[in-house]
Amino acid sequence: MDQDGAPRSLTRAKAVILETLATVAEANMWDKIEHNGREVWVLPVTAYGPPVPETVWHYIGYVCRHGADAHLEGQSQRFQELVATFRSEEEAREAGYDEGRRLADGLSGVKG
């Protein structure tokens, strides 16, 4: 038992999970822009495994109103591109922003 009364194996498991989450958060950061009164969040993701020089990329993202809790149902509109590939993380991010802007325009009733 640890000092909080939890089994030591549980404490070790929590530490491993927290360490893993910290690593993921550092490696994969969401980026945000604002467009037409909405937030557009994009996360470039590698198509296959960890990044290497010839890595191809996809993106995932969501659009929400400012201050919305995007994790609650109905608070955000999610989108992704997992078929087409991009040659760099930046190219995937920009493609995600473009898709997010189109979606934000549609949600705001702006005709393009």
C-alpha positions in Angstrom: 0.0 0.0 0.0 1.1 3.5 -0.7 0.7 6.5 1.6 -2.9 7.1 0.3 -3.9 3.5 0.9 -3.9 2.5 -2.7 -2.1 -0.7 -3.8 1.4 0.0 -5.1 0.7 -1.6 -8.4 -2.2 0.8 -8.9 0.0 3.8 -8.1 2.7 2.6 -10.6 0.0 2.1 -13.3 -1.3 5.6 -12.7 2.3 7.0 -13.0 2.8 5.1 -16.3 -0.5 6.4 -17.7 0.3 10.0 -16.6 3.8 9.8 -18.1 2.3 8.4 -21.4 -0.3 11.2 -21.6 2.3 13.8 -21.0 4.4 12.4 -23.8 1.5 12.3 -26.2 0.5 15.9 -25.2 4.0 17.2 -26.0 4.2 15.3 -29.3 0.7 16.0 -30.6 -0.5 19.5 -29.9 -3.7 20.9 -31.1 -3.5 24.2 -33.0 -6.3 26.8 -33.1 -7.3 29.6 -35.4 -10.4 31.8 -35.2 -12.7 32.1 -38.2 -16.2 33.8 -38.5 -16.8 33.8 -34.8 -15.8 30.1 -34.3 -12.7 28.3 -33.2 -11.1 25.8 -35.6 -8.9 23.3 -33.9 -6.6 21.0 -36.0 -4.3 18.2 -35.0 -1.9 16.8 -37.7 -1.4 13.0 -37.2 1.1 10.7 -38.8 -0.3 8.2 -41.2 1.9 5.3 -40.1 3.7 5.2 -36.8 6.2 7.7 -35.4 7.5 10.5 -37.6 10.5 9.7 -39.9 11.9 11.8 -42.8 9.4 10.4 -45.3 6.4 10.5 -43.0 3.0 11.2 -44.5 0.3 13.0 -42.5 -3.4 13.2 -42.1 -5.4 15.6 -39.8 -8.3 15.6 -37.4 -10.1 18.6 -36.2 -13.3 20.3 -34.9 -15.1 23.6 -35.1 -16.9 25.1 -32.1 -18.2 28.4 -30.8 -15.9 30.4 -28.5 -16.0 29.0 -25.0 -17.9 25.9 -25.9 -17.1 22.6 -24.2 -16.1 20.7 -27.4 -16.3 17.4 -25.6 -20.0 17.6 -24.9 -22.4 16.3 -27.6 -23.7 19.1 -29.9 -21.0 21.6 -28.9 -18.7 21.0 -31.8 -18.6 19.7 -35.3 -15.8 17.2 -35.9 -14.0 16.5 -39.2 -11.0 14.6 -40.4 -9.0 13.6 -43.5 -7.7 10.0 -43.1 -7.6 9.0 -46.8 -5.6 11.7 -48.5 -2.0 12.2 -47.3 0.1 15.3 -46.9 3.9 15.5 -47.2 4.5 17.5 -44.0 2.9 18.3 -40.7 2.4 21.9 -41.8 0.7 20.9 -45.1 -1.7 18.7 -43.1 -2.4 21.5 -40.6 -3.1 24.0 -43.4 -5.4 21.6 -45.1 -7.2 21.1 -41.8 -7.6 24.8 -41.3 -9.0 25.1 -44.8 -11.6 22.4 -44.1 -12.4 23.9 -40.7 -12.9 27.3 -42.3 -15.4 25.8 -44.9 -17.2 24.1 -42.1 -17.3 27.2 -39.9 -18.7 29.2 -42.9 -21.4 26.6 -43.4 -22.3 26.6 -39.7 -22.4 30.4 -39.8 -24.5 30.6 -42.9 -21.8 32.2 -45.0 -22.0 31.3 -48.7 -18.6 30.7 -50.3 
